[in-house]
């Protein structure tokens, strides 16, 4: 009997304990989850831009600047740049240098007073001037160099980002070989008088003659002033070239091509990468369906036997692009950016400056600093691969490379492409990588291992 009473008492105690437990736990509010503290606003981080925003070169300069601005808009909409427990708004300070290199340097000095870690410039003359001052302690900054000129790689500057492919080892071998392999050896030059065109002509002459070709005439033209090309073209045609190399903006080059055809020239054209073949076709009144490779309007024979570069949205629709690993990049850019441009076609100046601004944002975040040297280190070692960053599914740039023996840092490595019209057929050349042909330099990684060379 006594044992039974103890059992009853024990059961009563257990029930009482459980009742208290349930009462406490069912009535008490659940613990609130630990929420991350909101980020503190840290202010603005400024990027810089010096380039042509007036005069004949203004559309080119505005395209580069708009690419930067569009990226900044997207970065800020997505929460800005985060460093530590603070978020920062990105902005750009832009100044017009009228395509005049001494003014580029003066602008950069003024811009750098705002603590700008990176300053963009879209012409080689200005870039070379910026490289003379950007490593000085009082106004240290990275030069985001929008040029395909190899000259800016030979300075030994350790805070440069070459954005487009180097024409000397990408476009010149590809374009020249197309005609040389057909046995067309006689070339004439109609380059512009600006620095980029002079460099292109010099490198082209070197490659062409090394490969057994002959330069039969050379007639520089100031494409930013001249509007009538008959006399220049006539002198060149008198030398009976099989191929003519032209270097300048798309609009005047369209005029040169039309003049040459009117004067009876039936040979080929090598179009330096400053211009775009599809833009030249537009100025010549040619409407072409690149997706289906059909002429809709105009005389396609005007650009017969012509090789050059094309715009990103042309690459996005070409049948061959379906096998291009970078097709996601072209489509993303062509869906996202044109709506902000109105009637202005999307070009590489928009796209590559947009992409580079995104990469700079990632480098700042990885560096945890706006110090230019730390940003360069992050760009080289922590940024790539960047695919997926800020919603961009695929990036064209895949690495930051060094230039030996100069010690220049560096080159944003990316593939390129060209198109050719030959006997009415459109030929697409994708995935062009650097082809060295006697250069005194190579591209290496940070450990000195040759990547291209």
Order of alpha helices (4+ residues) and beta strands (2+ residues): alpha-beta-alpha-beta-beta-alpha-beta-alpha-beta-beta-alpha-beta-alpha-beta-alpha-beta-alpha-beta-alpha-beta-beta-beta-alpha-alpha-alpha-alpha-beta-beta-beta-beta-beta-beta
